[in-house]
Amino acid sequence: MNQATERPDAVESPPAEPAGVAEEKPRSTAKKRAAAAVEKRAEAATEAKAEAVLEEEPAPTDEPVPTSEVVAPLAEAGPPAYLPDRLAGQPGPIVAARPERKRHGRYVPRRKVCAFCVDHVDKIDYKEVAKLRRYLSDRGKIEPRRKTGTCAKHQRRLTIALKRARHLALLPYTAEHIRLAGAFAPRS
């Protein structure tokens, strides 16, 4: 027979596989990549649904919200993508996420005000020992600006007054326990 006379419906088709038996054919790399991309898109969609459910906030009311209303939307969204497969299917309580709040560290520092600027002091007198003693640490060191809150101009004047008071022995250079024991005293 020649090709022109051959009918298209006469072409032999491969034998049909019996029902229930499915062989997995080896995929090409392009098909594997396409399948992986589809799986990634499905995971991304699941994550987006879960995030959308978490971001929804109910209107504030005085009544407590029943836990079934909070847990039900989260359960519908499915397990989060970051859970391993062995944990994703296990039953367990689903806890609603706590709303984010601003974190400022341990405490919010208050802005310190220079005591000399408040009193409109131009010259800091080295003879006012009671006032100057506040600006010395327990070891006799001059406290920095970040602790005392003095401005730069008054801090410079304060250090000069402290050094003059030390020179005239109105204020100590070191703490008393160091002076009594000595700098290199043995430990007991």
N, CA and C atoms as a LAMMPS dump frame, in Angstrom:
ITEM: TIMESTEP
0
ITEM: NUMBER OF ATOMS
564
ITEM: BOX BOUNDS ff ff ff
-5.0000000000000000e+02 5.0000000000000000e+02
-5.0000000000000000e+02 5.0000000000000000e+02
-5.0000000000000000e+02 5.0000000000000000e+02
ITEM: ATOMS id mol type element x y z
1 1 1 N 0.826 -1.185 0
2 1 2 C 0 0 0
3 1 3 C 0.864 1.24 0
4 2 1 N 0.408 2.183 -0.725
5 2 2 C 1.188 3.397 -0.68
6 2 3 C 0.564 4.371 0.318
7 3 1 N 1.282 5.417 0.646
8 3 2 C 0.859 6.324 1.708
9 3 3 C -0.381 7.12 1.338
10 4 1 N -0.581 7.413 0.102
11 4 2 C -1.711 8.205 -0.318
12 4 3 C -3.013 7.446 -0.118
13 5 1 N -2.988 6.127 -0.286
14 5 2 C -4.203 5.335 -0.148
15 5 3 C -4.463 4.904 1.28
16 6 1 N -3.502 5.08 2.143
17 6 2 C -3.651 4.653 3.529
18 6 3 C -4.601 5.574 4.268
19 7 1 N -5.514 5.013 5.024
20 7 2 C -6.472 5.816 5.766
21 7 3 C -5.916 6.122 7.171
22 8 1 N -6.215 7.311 7.717
23 8 2 C -5.673 7.662 9.026
24 8 3 C -6.262 6.833 10.158
25 9 1 N -7.511 6.337 10.003
26 9 2 C -8.097 5.571 11.087
27 9 3 C -7.599 4.138 11.122
28 10 1 N -6.839 3.765 10.124
29 10 2 C -6.312 2.411 10.08
30 10 3 C -4.994 2.292 10.827
31 11 1 N -4.474 3.385 11.336
32 11 2 C -3.21 3.361 12.066
33 11 3 C -3.43 2.617 13.372
34 12 1 N -2.494 1.735 13.683
35 12 2 C -2.628 0.945 14.897
36 12 3 C -2.36 1.81 16.12
37 13 1 N -3.209 1.651 17.123
38 13 2 C -3.009 2.384 18.38
39 13 3 C -2.381 1.434 19.383
40 14 1 N -1.655 1.961 20.372
41 14 2 C -1.022 1.082 21.359
42 14 3 C -2.099 0.384 22.173
43 15 1 N -1.799 -0.799 22.689
44 15 2 C -2.8 -1.523 23.463
45 15 3 C -3.148 -0.766 24.745
46 16 1 N -4.425 -0.789 25.101
47 16 2 C -4.903 -0.095 26.296
48 16 3 C -4.423 -0.832 27.535
49 17 1 N -4.042 -0.047 28.564
50 17 2 C -3.575 -0.646 29.812
51 17 3 C -4.772 -1.117 30.619
52 18 1 N -4.634 -2.19 31.342
53 18 2 C -5.749 -2.636 32.177
54 18 3 C -6.063 -1.599 33.262
55 19 1 N -7.324 -1.531 33.653
56 19 2 C -7.762 -0.558 34.647
57 19 3 C -7.101 -0.858 35.988
58 20 1 N -6.706 0.21 36.7
59 20 2 C -6.098 0.035 38.013
60 20 3 C -4.592 -0.092 37.971
61 21 1 N -3.993 -0.289 36.815
62 21 2 C -2.54 -0.406 36.713
63 21 3 C -2.042 0.839 36.003
64 22 1 N -1.318 1.645 36.695
65 22 2 C -0.79 2.873 36.101
66 22 3 C 0.71 2.878 36.287
67 23 1 N 1.413 2.948 35.193
68 23 2 C 2.87 3.017 35.261
69 23 3 C 3.288 4.473 35.227
70 24 1 N 4.283 4.786 36.03
71 24 2 C 4.794 6.146 36.044
72 24 3 C 5.881 6.25 34.997
73 25 1 N 5.671 7.16 34.063
74 25 2 C 6.645 7.334 32.997
75 25 3 C 7.702 8.319 33.465
76 26 1 N 8.91 8.12 33.037
77 26 2 C 9.966 9.069 33.441
78 26 3 C 9.696 10.438 32.817
79 27 1 N 9.823 11.48 33.65
80 27 2 C 9.579 12.844 33.182
81 27 3 C 10.861 13.446 32.637
82 28 1 N 10.668 14.386 31.747
83 28 2 C 11.822 15.137 31.269
84 28 3 C 12.124 16.227 32.298
85 29 1 N 13.282 16.841 32.2
86 29 2 C 13.662 17.872 33.173
87 29 3 C 12.743 19.072 33.073
88 30 1 N 12.267 19.392 31.885
89 30 2 C 11.361 20.536 31.73
90 30 3 C 10.05 20.258 32.45
91 31 1 N 9.548 19.033 32.341
92 31 2 C 8.301 18.694 33.011
93 31 3 C 8.497 18.691 34.531
94 32 1 N 9.669 18.261 34.995
95 32 2 C 9.946 18.261 36.431
96 32 3 C 9.964 19.696 36.955
97 33 1 N 10.594 20.593 36.194
98 33 2 C 10.654 21.996 36.609
99 33 3 C 9.264 22.611 36.644
100 34 1 N 8.457 22.282 35.644
101 34 2 C 7.103 22.822 35.598
102 34 3 C 6.286 22.32 36.779
103 35 1 N 6.429 21.039 37.12
104 35 2 C 5.703 20.478 38.259
105 35 3 C 6.164 21.126 39.563
106 36 1 N 7.473 21.367 39.709
107 36 2 C 7.998 22.017 40.905
108 36 3 C 7.473 23.446 41.018
109 37 1 N 7.38 24.143 39.877
110 37 2 C 6.871 25.515 39.888
111 37 3 C 5.408 25.543 40.312
112 38 1 N 4.627 24.573 39.848
113 38 2 C 3.215 24.51 40.228
114 38 3 C 3.091 24.266 41.731
115 39 1 N 3.929 23.371 42.266
116 39 2 C 3.898 23.104 43.7
117 39 3 C 4.283 24.336 44.513
118 40 1 N 5.276 25.088 44.04
119 40 2 C 5.689 26.309 44.741
120 40 3 C 4.569 27.334 44.749
121 41 1 N 3.878 27.473 43.596
122 41 2 C 2.769 28.426 43.531
123 41 3 C 1.65 28.015 44.484
124 42 1 N 1.391 26.731 44.595
125 42 2 C 0.348 26.25 45.507
126 42 3 C 0.731 26.54 46.957
127 43 1 N 2.005 26.322 47.305
128 43 2 C 2.456 26.624 48.663
129 43 3 C 2.368 28.114 48.952
130 44 1 N 2.746 28.944 47.982
131 44 2 C 2.683 30.394 48.159
132 44 3 C 1.239 30.838 48.361
133 45 1 N 0.313 30.245 47.619
134 45 2 C -1.093 30.603 47.769
135 45 3 C -1.597 30.212 49.156
136 46 1 N -1.179 29.045 49.648
137 46 2 C -1.586 28.604 50.986
138 46 3 C -1.034 29.548 52.045
139 47 1 N 0.218 29.961 51.9
140 47 2 C 0.807 30.906 52.852
141 47 3 C 0.093 32.24 52.813
142 48 1 N -0.251 32.705 51.618
143 48 2 C -0.936 33.99 51.489
144 48 3 C -2.302 33.935 52.172
145 49 1 N -3.018 32.81 52.03
146 49 2 C -4.309 32.67 52.7
147 49 3 C -4.127 32.7 54.207
148 50 1 N -3.124 32.007 54.705
149 50 2 C -2.885 31.964 56.15
150 50 3 C -2.532 33.348 56.679
151 51 1 N -1.707 34.091 55.946
152 51 2 C -1.333 35.441 56.376
153 51 3 C -2.527 36.373 56.341
154 52 1 N -3.378 36.227 55.325
155 52 2 C -4.557 37.08 55.23
156 52 3 C -5.49 36.822 56.401
157 53 1 N -5.612 35.574 56.81
158 53 2 C -6.47 35.242 57.942
159 53 3 C -5.882 35.814 59.225
160 54 1 N -4.553 35.741 59.361
161 54 2 C -3.909 36.26 60.566
162 54 3 C -3.975 37.773 60.644
163 55 1 N -3.928 38.454 59.496
164 55 2 C -3.914 39.91 59.487
165 55 3 C -5.287 40.501 59.773
166 56 1 N -6.359 39.757 59.51
167 56 2 C -7.697 40.265 59.772
168 56 3 C -7.87 40.421 61.266
169 57 1 N -8.328 41.599 61.658
170 57 2 C -8.583 41.84 63.066
171 57 3 C -10.066 42.12 63.24
172 58 1 N -10.708 41.466 64.2
173 58 2 C -12.122 41.74 64.412
174 58 3 C -12.309 43.114 65.038
175 59 1 N -13.518 43.654 64.879
176 59 2 C -13.824 44.947 65.468
177 59 3 C -13.769 44.817 66.987
178 60 1 N -13.205 45.82 67.682
179 60 2 C -13.089 45.722 69.133
180 60 3 C -14.461 45.755 69.798
181 61 1 N -14.704 44.805 70.675
182 61 2 C -15.941 44.749 71.443
183 61 3 C -15.593 44.471 72.89
184 62 1 N -16.597 44.629 73.751
185 62 2 C -16.39 44.364 75.168
186 62 3 C -16.487 42.879 75.484
187 63 1 N -17.149 42.12 74.591
188 63 2 C -17.333 40.703 74.829
189 63 3 C -16.108 39.925 74.369
190 64 1 N -15.764 38.855 75.082
191 64 2 C -14.65 38.023 74.608
192 64 3 C -15.061 37.233 73.371
193 65 1 N -14.142 37.055 72.464
194 65 2 C -14.407 36.333 71.223
195 65 3 C -14.279 34.839 71.515
196 66 1 N -15.289 34.03 71.111
197 66 2 C -15.161 32.584 71.329
198 66 3 C -13.989 32.028 70.542
199 67 1 N -13.334 31.037 71.117
200 67 2 C -12.141 30.488 70.474
201 67 3 C -12.462 29.808 69.157
202 68 1 N -13.703 29.305 68.996
203 68 2 C -14.053 28.64 67.736
204 68 3 C -14.016 29.613 66.571
205 69 1 N -14.357 30.907 66.814
206 69 2 C -14.317 31.903 65.742
207 69 3 C -12.887 32.244 65.347
208 70 1 N -11.971 32.147 66.288
209 70 2 C -10.578 32.469 65.999
210 70 3 C -9.88 31.282 65.348
211 71 1 N -10.158 30.083 65.831
212 71 2 C -9.436 28.9 65.387
213 71 3 C -9.928 28.394 64.043
214 72 1 N -11.235 28.535 63.768
215 72 2 C -11.804 27.976 62.534
216 72 3 C -11.159 28.525 61.267
217 73 1 N -10.985 29.845 61.095
218 73 2 C -10.343 30.324 59.859
219 73 3 C -8.902 29.859 59.728
220 74 1 N -8.216 29.718 60.851
221 74 2 C -6.833 29.265 60.782
222 74 3 C -6.756 27.806 60.362
223 75 1 N -7.709 27.009 60.806
224 75 2 C -7.709 25.595 60.452
225 75 3 C -8.011 25.412 58.968
226 76 1 N -8.876 26.295 58.406
227 76 2 C -9.207 26.2 56.983
228 76 3 C -8.008 26.545 56.112
229 77 1 N -7.133 27.418 56.597
230 77 2 C -5.996 27.856 55.795
231 77 3 C -4.974 26.746 55.61
232 78 1 N -5.012 25.743 56.468
233 78 2 C -4.056 24.652 56.344
234 78 3 C -2.812 24.922 57.157
235 79 1 N -1.949 23.922 57.239
236 79 2 C -0.739 24.098 58.048
237 79 3 C 0.224 25.064 57.371
238 80 1 N 0.996 25.808 58.158
239 80 2 C 1.97 26.713 57.566
240 80 3 C 3.058 25.954 56.831
241 81 1 N 3.627 26.613 55.838
242 81 2 C 4.606 25.96 54.973
243 81 3 C 5.914 25.651 55.707
244 82 1 N 6.205 26.355 56.791
245 82 2 C 7.481 26.138 57.462
246 82 3 C 7.472 24.901 58.355
247 83 1 N 6.289 24.305 58.592
248 83 2 C 6.245 23.086 59.401
249 83 3 C 6.7 21.89 58.591
250 84 1 N 7.433 20.966 59.175
251 84 2 C 7.801 19.754 58.451
252 84 3 C 6.552 18.913 58.181
253 85 1 N 6.633 18.05 57.161
254 85 2 C 5.48 17.25 56.759
255 85 3 C 4.999 16.356 57.896
256 86 1 N 5.903 15.876 58.734
257 86 2 C 5.492 14.96 59.782
258 86 3 C 4.671 15.673 60.853
259 87 1 N 4.845 17.006 61
260 87 2 C 4.082 17.758 61.989
261 87 3 C 2.844 18.425 61.396
262 88 1 N 2.83 18.62 60.067
263 88 2 C 1.769 19.392 59.442
264 88 3 C 0.423 18.704 59.56
265 89 1 N 0.373 17.379 59.495
266 89 2 C -0.895 16.685 59.517
267 89 3 C -1.374 16.3 60.893
268 90 1 N -0.55 16.5 61.924
269 90 2 C -0.927 16.065 63.258
270 90 3 C -1.93 17.032 63.867
271 91 1 N -2.937 16.488 64.561
272 91 2 C -3.905 17.381 65.193
273 91 3 C -3.28 18.059 66.404
274 92 1 N -3.785 19.222 66.722
275 92 2 C -3.273 19.948 67.867
276 92 3 C -3.898 21.321 67.91
277 93 1 N -3.733 22.012 68.986
278 93 2 C -4.354 23.334 69.084
279 93 3 C -3.665 24.322 68.159
280 94 1 N -4.466 25.144 67.519
281 94 2 C -3.943 26.202 66.662
282 94 3 C -4.129 27.498 67.431
283 95 1 N -3.059 28.192 67.654
284 95 2 C -3.086 29.395 68.474
285 95 3 C -3.052 30.604 67.557
286 96 1 N -3.922 31.55 67.809
287 96 2 C -3.956 32.778 67.015
288 96 3 C -2.73 33.616 67.336
289 97 1 N -2.227 34.314 66.345
290 97 2 C -1.026 35.13 66.521
291 97 3 C -1.358 36.37 67.332
292 98 1 N -0.422 36.778 68.173
293 98 2 C -0.575 37.981 68.975
294 98 3 C -0.307 39.197 68.093
295 99 1 N -1.08 40.275 68.229
296 99 2 C -0.82 41.453 67.397
297 99 3 C 0.537 42.055 67.719
298 100 1 N 1.212 42.539 66.69
299 100 2 C 2.543 43.125 66.861
300 100 3 C 2.437 44.44 67.615
301 101 1 N 3.405 44.696 68.481
302 101 2 C 3.47 45.978 69.152
303 101 3 C 4.878 46.52 69.023
304 102 1 N 4.993 47.8 69.136
305 102 2 C 6.287 48.449 68.972
306 102 3 C 7.177 48.115 70.155
307 103 1 N 8.421 47.803 69.858
308 103 2 C 9.373 47.483 70.918
309 103 3 C 10.406 48.582 71.008
310 104 1 N 10.595 49.07 72.205
311 104 2 C 11.567 50.138 72.428
312 104 3 C 12.717 49.672 73.302
313 105 1 N 12.884 48.374 73.448
314 105 2 C 13.92 47.883 74.336
315 105 3 C 13.348 47.713 75.73
316 106 1 N 14.176 47.781 76.718
317 106 2 C 13.716 47.573 78.093
318 106 3 C 12.929 48.757 78.62
319 107 1 N 13.346 49.935 78.3
320 107 2 C 12.644 51.118 78.777
321 107 3 C 12.827 52.226 77.761
322 108 1 N 11.969 53.208 77.842
323 108 2 C 12.077 54.371 76.972
324 108 3 C 12.756 55.468 77.77
325 109 1 N 13.96 55.86 77.385
326 109 2 C 14.666 56.866 78.178
327 109 3 C 14.037 58.25 78.033
328 110 1 N 13.914 58.932 79.145
329 110 2 C 13.411 60.309 79.101
330 110 3 C 14.558 61.245 78.78
331 111 1 N 14.258 62.292 78.064
332 111 2 C 15.293 63.261 77.718
333 111 3 C 15.693 64.008 78.977
334 112 1 N 17.013 64.054 79.231
335 112 2 C 17.51 64.724 80.422
336 112 3 C 17.736 66.202 80.105
337 113 1 N 17.517 67.02 81.11
338 113 2 C 17.654 68.465 80.95
339 113 3 C 18.827 68.931 81.794
340 114 1 N 19.599 69.814 81.229
341 114 2 C 20.762 70.347 81.937
342 114 3 C 20.293 71.189 83.126
343 115 1 N 20.75 70.821 84.341
344 115 2 C 20.345 71.546 85.553
345 115 3 C 20.907 72.96 85.563
346 116 1 N 22.059 73.16 84.954
347 116 2 C 22.672 74.49 84.928
348 116 3 C 21.941 75.416 83.96
349 117 1 N 21.45 74.868 82.861
350 117 2 C 20.686 75.68 81.906
351 117 3 C 19.349 76.098 82.503
352 118 1 N 18.726 75.189 83.275
353 118 2 C 17.439 75.5 83.9
354 118 3 C 17.601 76.637 84.899
355 119 1 N 18.703 76.624 85.663
356 119 2 C 18.956 77.666 86.666
357 119 3 C 19.63 78.906 86.081
358 120 1 N 19.886 78.906 84.77
359 120 2 C 20.561 80.015 84.065
360 120 3 C 21.905 80.342 84.703
361 121 1 N 22.728 79.303 84.928
362 121 2 C 24.045 79.454 85.53
363 121 3 C 25.054 79.696 84.419
364 122 1 N 25.838 80.772 84.533
365 122 2 C 26.888 81.052 83.555
366 122 3 C 28.236 80.536 84.045
367 123 1 N 28.506 80.744 85.341
368 123 2 C 29.787 80.337 85.903
369 123 3 C 29.546 79.301 86.989
370 124 1 N 30.241 78.167 86.902
371 124 2 C 30.119 77.112 87.906
372 124 3 C 31.238 77.326 88.918
373 125 1 N 30.847 77.505 90.163
374 125 2 C 31.811 77.833 91.211
375 125 3 C 32.4 76.553 91.796
376 126 1 N 33.723 76.483 91.881
377 126 2 C 34.396 75.289 92.388
378 126 3 C 34.237 75.147 93.893
379 127 1 N 33.775 76.206 94.601
380 127 2 C 33.632 76.158 96.052
381 127 3 C 32.296 75.557 96.496
382 128 1 N 31.356 75.376 95.581
383 128 2 C 30.052 74.766 95.91
384 128 3 C 30.207 73.24 95.874
385 129 1 N 30.788 72.7 96.93
386 129 2 C 31.155 71.285 96.97
387 129 3 C 29.918 70.389 96.948
388 130 1 N 28.87 70.784 97.644
389 130 2 C 27.665 69.948 97.711
390 130 3 C 27.045 69.764 96.32
391 131 1 N 27.06 70.82 95.538
392 131 2 C 26.497 70.738 94.184
393 131 3 C 27.415 69.933 93.255
394 132 1 N 28.713 70.108 93.412
395 132 2 C 29.664 69.418 92.528
396 132 3 C 29.771 67.924 92.835
397 133 1 N 29.521 67.536 94.108
398 133 2 C 29.646 66.141 94.491
399 133 3 C 28.652 65.249 93.739
400 134 1 N 27.527 65.813 93.308
401 134 2 C 26.529 65.051 92.547
402 134 3 C 27.078 64.558 91.216
403 135 1 N 28.084 65.245 90.696
404 135 2 C 28.631 64.92 89.381
405 135 3 C 29.868 64.036 89.449
406 136 1 N 30.147 63.473 90.635
407 136 2 C 31.229 62.512 90.813
408 136 3 C 30.628 61.143 91.109
409 137 1 N 31.247 60.094 90.591
410 137 2 C 30.781 58.736 90.88
411 137 3 C 31.258 58.332 92.27
412 138 1 N 30.834 57.157 92.731
413 138 2 C 31.247 56.701 94.055
414 138 3 C 32.74 56.388 94.098
415 139 1 N 33.361 56.209 92.95
416 139 2 C 34.799 55.951 92.9
417 139 3 C 35.615 57.224 92.683
418 140 1 N 34.91 58.369 92.562
419 140 2 C 35.603 59.64 92.417
420 140 3 C 35.77 60.101 90.982
421 141 1 N 35.173 59.399 90.04
422 141 2 C 35.308 59.777 88.625
423 141 3 C 34.239 60.792 88.241
424 142 1 N 34.554 61.628 87.257
425 142 2 C 33.586 62.596 86.751
426 142 3 C 32.566 61.852 85.895
427 143 1 N 31.281 62.057 86.213
428 143 2 C 30.21 61.369 85.471
429 143 3 C 30.081 61.947 84.061
430 144 1 N 29.807 61.106 83.068
431 144 2 C 29.679 61.603 81.693
432 144 3 C 28.345 62.324 81.467
433 145 1 N 28.274 63.029 80.371
434 145 2 C 27.068 63.796 80.024
435 145 3 C 25.858 62.909 79.851
436 146 1 N 26.06 61.707 79.305
437 146 2 C 24.904 60.84 79.045
438 146 3 C 24.228 60.397 80.334
439 147 1 N 24.966 60.417 81.453
440 147 2 C 24.368 60.06 82.741
441 147 3 C 23.78 61.264 83.455
442 148 1 N 24.492 62.378 83.442
443 148 2 C 24.045 63.543 84.209
444 148 3 C 23.053 64.397 83.445
445 149 1 N 23.149 64.411 82.122
446 149 2 C 22.229 65.214 81.324
447 149 3 C 22.673 66.649 81.129
448 150 1 N 23.883 66.984 81.532
449 150 2 C 24.346 68.362 81.334
450 150 3 C 24.647 68.603 79.86
451 151 1 N 24.516 69.831 79.433
452 151 2 C 24.822 70.172 78.047
453 151 3 C 26.345 70.238 77.876
454 152 1 N 26.8 70.335 76.645
455 152 2 C 28.242 70.294 76.369
456 152 3 C 28.963 71.498 76.968
457 153 1 N 28.345 72.658 76.875
458 153 2 C 28.98 73.87 77.396
459 153 3 C 29.172 73.773 78.908
460 154 1 N 28.121 73.351 79.617
461 154 2 C 28.229 73.267 81.069
462 154 3 C 29.06 72.07 81.519
463 155 1 N 29.137 71.017 80.709
464 155 2 C 29.987 69.883 81.069
465 155 3 C 31.457 70.299 81.051
466 156 1 N 31.839 71.111 80.073
467 156 2 C 33.229 71.596 80.03
468 156 3 C 33.541 72.462 81.243
469 157 1 N 32.608 73.34 81.596
470 157 2 C 32.821 74.204 82.761
471 157 3 C 32.798 73.394 84.062
472 158 1 N 31.959 72.363 84.091
473 158 2 C 31.854 71.508 85.281
474 158 3 C 33.15 70.743 85.523
475 159 1 N 33.757 70.229 84.475
476 159 2 C 35.006 69.485 84.655
477 159 3 C 36.117 70.384 85.179
478 160 1 N 36.151 71.614 84.693
479 160 2 C 37.169 72.557 85.19
480 160 3 C 36.946 72.827 86.674
481 161 1 N 35.668 73.038 87.071
482 161 2 C 35.369 73.314 88.481
483 161 3 C 35.694 72.101 89.35
484 162 1 N 35.395 70.898 88.873
485 162 2 C 35.693 69.679 89.636
486 162 3 C 37.199 69.503 89.821
487 163 1 N 37.954 69.767 88.759
488 163 2 C 39.405 69.605 88.848
489 163 3 C 40.02 70.639 89.786
490 164 1 N 39.472 71.847 89.788
491 164 2 C 39.964 72.875 90.724
492 164 3 C 39.645 72.481 92.166
493 165 1 N 38.426 71.951 92.391
494 165 2 C 38.041 71.533 93.748
495 165 3 C 38.892 70.352 94.203
496 166 1 N 39.258 69.474 93.314
497 166 2 C 40.147 68.363 93.669
498 166 3 C 41.533 68.879 94.045
499 167 1 N 42.004 69.839 93.251
500 167 2 C 43.348 70.38 93.487
501 167 3 C 43.45 71.044 94.85
502 168 1 N 42.371 71.692 95.289
503 168 2 C 42.364 72.351 96.601
504 168 3 C 41.918 71.401 97.712
505 169 1 N 41.735 70.112 97.389
506 169 2 C 41.363 69.06 98.337
507 169 3 C 39.955 69.254 98.899
508 170 1 N 39.101 69.91 98.137
509 170 2 C 37.7 70.014 98.534
510 170 3 C 36.932 68.749 98.137
511 171 1 N 37.393 68.106 97.058
512 171 2 C 36.797 66.862 96.573
513 171 3 C 37.895 65.815 96.41
514 172 1 N 37.555 64.541 96.535
515 172 2 C 38.584 63.498 96.425
516 172 3 C 38.904 63.165 94.965
517 173 1 N 40.136 62.736 94.753
518 173 2 C 40.539 62.223 93.439
519 173 3 C 40.052 60.784 93.262
520 174 1 N 40.081 60.019 94.373
521 174 2 C 39.68 58.609 94.326
522 174 3 C 38.698 58.336 95.456
523 175 1 N 38.112 57.13 95.416
524 175 2 C 37.181 56.742 96.468
525 175 3 C 37.942 56.484 97.763
526 176 1 N 37.247 56.607 98.882
527 176 2 C 37.893 56.486 100.194
528 176 3 C 38.434 55.085 100.427
529 177 1 N 37.715 54.048 100.016
530 177 2 C 38.177 52.687 100.277
531 177 3 C 39.459 52.37 99.498
532 178 1 N 39.67 53.049 98.38
533 178 2 C 40.911 52.844 97.628
534 178 3 C 42.062 53.58 98.317
535 179 1 N 41.766 54.754 98.835
536 179 2 C 42.814 55.522 99.535
537 179 3 C 43.262 54.803 100.797
538 180 1 N 42.326 54.189 101.542
539 180 2 C 42.68 53.526 102.789
540 180 3 C 43.456 52.229 102.536
541 181 1 N 43.017 51.454 101.547
542 181 2 C 43.641 50.153 101.317
543 181 3 C 44.882 50.26 100.423
544 182 1 N 44.941 51.262 99.64
545 182 2 C 46.049 51.38 98.7
546 182 3 C 45.633 50.825 97.344
547 183 1 N 46.289 51.261 96.319
548 183 2 C 45.897 50.872 94.957
549 183 3 C 46.128 49.402 94.708
550 184 1 N 47.208 48.856 95.259
551 184 2 C 47.555 47.457 94.987
552 184 3 C 47.457 46.632 96.267
553 185 1 N 46.369 46.796 96.996
554 185 2 C 46.211 46.065 98.263
555 185 3 C 45.89 44.598 97.969
556 186 1 N 46.459 43.698 98.812
557 186 2 C 46.156 42.271 98.605
558 186 3 C 44.707 41.978 98.984
559 187 1 N 44.129 40.993 98.29
560 187 2 C 42.751 40.605 98.607
561 187 3 C 42.739 39.694 99.811
562 188 1 N 41.714 39.839 100.63
563 188 2 C 41.65 38.993 101.823
564 188 3 C 40.674 37.862 101.659
